Amino acid sequence: MSQEEGDNSVKRIIRITESQLDGLIKRAILTEIRTSDKTIQEDAVLLRTMTEKSVIHFGQHKGQTIEEILRLGKKAYLRYLYYNVEGISFTEDILRKIGIVTDAYDDRISKPGKDPEYGKEVEEHMFKHAGIITKNRVKSRAKAKGVASKIKDAKQFSRGNLAWKNQGH
């Protein structure tokens, strides 16, 4: 190809949805597996970089988008996913929102991969440097859980006692 042909080339942009991309990747992997003697673990490493519109398809927030989880204030849950799930990463703006990347530090790990121990260190560091209000909330929630577990005893919820209360006594 000559220099003139290179200057006259047209760049094309192809836009596809995340689900279409997943389908293309899966088809490519299956095609490669059929033509190769290797297994899927040897053949491909899958990494999903999630945006605010991406949906979580597992765990306690199954079916929710990253944006919804952020609105619920579950930054710690997203940090947990980042450090404990090998094939999931987040875009730069989400990493900033959940506190993994700031102007002062960068606590990213290499992906695909996981590092639960480092994730625990980051959480402890964040808790240590959190404000007094955050620490008090965590302590009061823990105290409330402890009180709730003490209230539940076998006598209070026995079949006879519940029937007695249900009949207006």
Residue, then its C-alpha position, 0 to 999 in steps of 0.5 A: m500500500s502506498q503512502e497516498e492510499g494510506d492517506n485516503s483511507v476511511k475510518r469506520i466506527i462500529r457501535i455495538t451493545e454490551s450484550q452483542l459484544d458478549g455474544l461475539i466473544k463467546r462465539a469467537i471462543l467457541t470457534e477457537i475451541r472447536t478448532s484447537d485442542k486447548t481448553i477455554q482456560e488456556d485459550a481466553v482470559l475474559l475481563r468485563t470492564m463495567t460502566e454505570k449502566s452495566v448490570i450485576h448478574f450475581g450476588q446480593h444485588k443481582g439484576q441491579t445496575i452499578e449506578e443503582i448500587l452506587r445510589l444505595g451507598k454500597k461503595a464497599y460492596l463494589r470495592y469487594l467485587y473489584y478485589n475479590v472477583e477476577g474477571i470484573s473491573f470498573t471504568e475510571d470514573i467508578l473507581r474514583k467514586i468507590g474510592i479505589v483511585t483518588d488524587a492522593y493514591d491509586d489502589r488498583i490491582s492488575k486485572p484480570g486477577k484478584d487480591p482479597e488481602y489487599g482489598k482488606e487492607v484498603e478497607e481497613h485504611m479507609f475505615k481508619h481515615a473515615g470521619i467520626i460520623t461514619k465510624n459511629r454509624v458502623k458501631s451503632r449498626a453492629k450494636a443494633k445487630g447484637v441487641a437484636s440477636k439477644i432479643k430473639d430467644a426460644k420462649q418469645f417465639s415458641r408456638g404456644n406463646l405466639a398463639w397466645k399473643n395472636q388471640g389477643h392476650 
